[in-house]
Amino acid sequence: MKKYIIELFHRLGILRFILQKLRPGTVTIFMIHGVVGGEPSDWAPAWRRHTIDELDFIIKTLRQYFRIVSMSAAVEYLSQNSSSSKEKLLVLTFDDGYKNNLTSALPVLQKHGAPAIFHLATAGIENGEPYWIDRLDYLFQHVNRTTLDVKIGPVMFKLDMSNRANYEKSYRALRLKLKREMPSDKILQEEIEKFASSLEMETSVATKSDLRHDKWAGLMSEADLSTMPASIEFGAHTVNHKRVNAMSIEELMSELEGSKAYIEKHSGRPCKHFCYPNGDYSDEAARCIEKQGYDSAVTTEMGINQVGDDLFKLKRVPMPFGLKEGNLLYQMINKIC
């Protein structure tokens, strides 16, 4: 019933009217990760990525209601003491530095003249190693079992691999359990390395080399940073993709300084913005980021932004999925309200 009501409201122009009138003078920041297209591969991540067609459709549709601007332009707008502007601004942010942001997303962005910011965790850019979330996902999908007893450090979990739907649900539960129960991200990454290396030897799956140039999980290289067009900004995402509220101040400052310096060195442009890994943040971390010379930081806290909001706790909304205009407009109205 719900989808029929949405379609009716769309056909009557009600959704368009609401979106045009809703919350003027605000900044909506979209959160995106991977964007893929091309030939099928022998696996697909358990958490959904956007297709090239979806990104193209969403930008084409939403630019009728929003002005797409760079992160720097949005921060400048939000920094005003007051604003009488009735515009609705939109920022496109891509997290984690996946290579497909360059090969698949960038041509779409250029087609529409849309600026964006790519958030980079610089250790992966430097060494080419995949994120643990992709490494485990790929490894599990190449293990021919219906269940798997997983022991990573103190965390024990029975992974259900009986079908795709069960696996996606089960793997998500495992990821959340690991993040919740591990004492720190450093220990989390060390224990995952031990577990994955052991299972790779047992199954003869060469995860790291397989994923280095994988269309889903492969990361950008140092050389890619220097060839990016001016319409793309780079934001820091720490060096090792560690949660900022799970580090000492000394380690945090080192991660902030190191990622910023690396990006500026290899891109030849300033790195003025930050993205909290996993969306976790604290007041203390926000002030450290400001002290380190950044102009803003984005969270994964759901919502939109207006003049006067804390620039180091900016809210974002996940980029919608799908290729139906009515459903897209309905999702946007839900996120903005």
C-alpha angles and dihedrals in degrees: 000000000000094000091051092052090049091051091048092050089048094051091049091052092241095126092050091049093049093048092048092053100036122108104338118194094038138119120228115195117201120211116213133167121178128009116194141181140146130064120009118254133210092259142025127203119261090235115065124253127195123258124229089248092053093050091047093049095045095050092045091051101041097046085072088067104026138043107232110222139170121266089250091054091048092050091049089052093048091048093067119111089231139347135207092187116129094197123119111219126203128198124195114213124184116197132211104016100262114182090232089067085069101036100037110017101039096062089053092048091050092047089059097035089240121157120215143172125236115208112213132198095203103208090069092048089053101044102024094227117147125244113266091242090062095038094056092042092053092044095050091049090056094051110095099221138109094218133017129196105223122198115179111169107305093343118101121185138163107224115211109218098161093117139353097264093049092046094052091050093044095047091050089053090050092051092051092047092051093050092046101045105035112097093227142352090251091059090041092056093044093051093046089052090054094047096044094046091052094048091045090055091048094049100030091233111150096206101170096049093041092054099042092090098018115138091228104039107018116117134220120265133228089257091057091061094062095049099051116119120249091253089072120076124195122225127190121248095180123270099270102024092251125159109256096219091056096060137079115254090251093053092044093052090049092051092047094047095042097050093045093049093046094051094046092048096050100035098041091223135095121273105214104157137064136204121204111234110240087002092270117141144152136203090253093051091048091055091047090053091051091047090052091062103261120140098211147355131210127215132193090243107130118246147068131274136237138181110295097032119130105270091210095056101046116165126230139191126217114254108256121244129225144059102250116102096209093053091045093052091046091052091049093050090050092050096046097046 
